[in-house]
Amino acid sequence: MPELKTMEYLKKIYKKRVNELQELRNNGVKVIGTFCIFVPDELIFAAGADRTILCGGKNETIPLAEQYLPRNICPLIKSSLGSIVNDGCSGIDSCAHFGLVDMIIAENTCDGKKKMYEILDDFIPTYVIDLPQRPDTDIALQYFLQELESLKTELEHFTGNEITSTKLLDRIKESNEIRKLLHQLYCERKRDPSPISGVDVLKIIQKQFFLSPTEFKHILKMVIEEIEHIQPEQESNTKPRVMIAGCPLSGGNTKVPKIIEERGGVIVCEESCTGTRSFWDLVDEDENKDPMLSLSQRYINIPCSCMSPNKKRLESVVDLAQEFNVDGVIYYTLQFCHGYNIEAYNVQKELKKAGIPMLSIETDYSDSDIEQLGVRIDAFLEMIS
């Protein structure tokens, strides 16, 4: 696959965004940190604030977190807390934007996270929204709507700005524009061969919640224009088409996708929070409807493994695998992520019915298992070729 100019541009954007966030704070704009796609960006922006995602994908900050947290919990949770509590210790590679947030809005997707937030609140004000675990009921929708109404009130108080229906609807339309561009990018990946590597797409998606909406839209338009002009290879593609499903691949975490593509596969879709779940469904833009209700209906339907029963996710995995014409699915879970680990059984059962092979792997952020993963992925790619 050709080198994309967009990727070079992306490498330079981090420092620019850090400086932008610092300037915004100096001018009195509140910067909100989030961990999860269940927190609606639209509310944050409608309150006149900016936001950056804080999910950690770096191994270097985990030892700091283990001063507060047990070792046998998800590395994403430890990496996230470690980045917040980092006090500039020598040799620790952290993220500059973690120190630029005025408040964190979190969510109780799993037990490890919600208990970590109790510690996190000692370091930075943390507001937690509650999630109903059975999203397919009217009671759950009403409960989640109430939670978002409470969040709206909290944001208005924190920023001093009123969130009007007009402001919120404008932000909904802006977010939907980004979702449509992401759909367009993913549609290009249905081509055979795919014009862009999965690792490059992941790096772009990982920036989705760090950059401003304006900058992210600019990057998406750049990469779409580039790959639209890539001519298909003369010979038919022989690389097996792979979909990754499971845990999010947070910023700094590209280990498994790199192994897959270095070993000869090509990733054409990601069923994850750093993939289709973040943009697949749009928010209803009906101007005659309460935009808070529209937000609630869209966000409660995100098929996270914290939901039970989780029929929508099982259907989504199979549908995406078929839509992107994949040869196999690599089910990726982080150590001690019980929700996704346990749900792997039902996902594999549904994929088997559809005749789609699946490889289940469990890993962390360290490099200790790279060779072992490589051997297993090699065998899987050979099987599905």
Secondary structure, DSSP 8 states (H G I E B T S, - for coil): ----HHHHHHHTHHHHHHHHHHHHHHTT--EEEE--TTS-HHHHHHTT-EEEE-----STTHHHHTTTS-SSS-HHHHHHHHHHH----TT----GGGGG-SEEEEE-SSHHHHHHHHHHTTTS-EEEE---S-TTSHHHHHHHHHHHHHHHHHHHHHHS----HHHHHHHHHHHHHHHHHHHHHHHHTTSSS-SS-HHHHHHHHHTTTTS-HHHHHHHHHHHHHHHHT----SS---S-EEEEEES---TT--HHHHHHHHTT-EEEEEESTTTGGGTSS-----TTS-HHHHHHHHHTT---TTSSS-HHHHHHHHHHHHHTT-SEEEEEEETT-HHHHHHHHHHHHHHHHTT--EEEEEE-SSSTTHHHHHHHHHHHHHHH-
